Amino acid sequence: MNIESITGWLGVLFVQSAVLPTTFNVITGASNHVPPISMTIMILTGLIFYFIRALIQKDKIHLTSNGIGIVSQSTLLALTLAN
């Protein structure tokens, strides 16, 4: 792996890990605080556009990152709607 790939995968790790505490706390009932629905929808929409771009460019790092982001934001959206 070259430095470009290593830094890309590290970026995926850190960015996607930022959402985990909120999602985990809401799922386990440790917190009922969810982000505003408008923010979740805007982030989800942006991730979908980024995912389409990554598909066209065949960019594995961004496909992975945006795929994880879409799943996590969709989970938060579902939890928000359920509250």
N, C-alpha and C positions, 0 to 999 in steps of 0.2 A: 504494500500500500504506500502511496506517495503522500506527501504532506497535505495536499489538496483534499484527498479522500479522508485522511485522518481528521483534519479540522472540520470537514463537512459532517462526519459521523458524530464527532464530539458536539457539534452544534445541535444535531438532532437530539442527542441524549439530554442536553441541558434544556433546550426549548420545550421538548415534550414532557420533561419531568416537572416543569413549572405548573402544569395543570393537574398533575396527579394528587397532590394534597387536597385540593378542593373537591375533586371527584370522589376520592376515597372517603373523606369526611362526610360528604352528603350520603353516599351509599351506605356507610356503616351507621349513620344516624348521629355521629359525633357533632354534626353541625347541620343546621337547616338553611344556612346562608348560601345562596346560589348567585352567580353573576346575573346582571340584568339581561332579560331575554333579548333585547335589541343588540347588546354587545355579542352575545353568543351567536345570534343569527348572522351578524356582520362578519364575525371571524370565520364562521362555517362557510359562508358564501365566498370569502376571499380564499380560503383553503381549497375549495372546489375549483376555483379558477387557476390557482397555482398547480393543483393536481393535473388539470387538463394540459397546462403548459409543460409540466414535467413528462407527461405521457408522450406529447409530441416530440420532445427533446430526448426521450428515453433516458432520463436522469434518475438513476436508482436512488440516490440520496434524497432528492426532493420527492420522489414517489413514496418512499418509505415515510419520510417526515410528514408529508401532507396527508398520507393515508392514516397514520396514527392520529394526527390532529383532527381529521374528519371524524374518526371514531370517538375520540375523547369529547369533542365539541357536540357531537350528536348525543352522546350520553348525558352531558350537562344540559342540553336542550330538553331531552326527555325528562330528566329529573326536575328541571324548572317547571315544565308543563304539568308534571305530576303533583307539584306542591300547590 
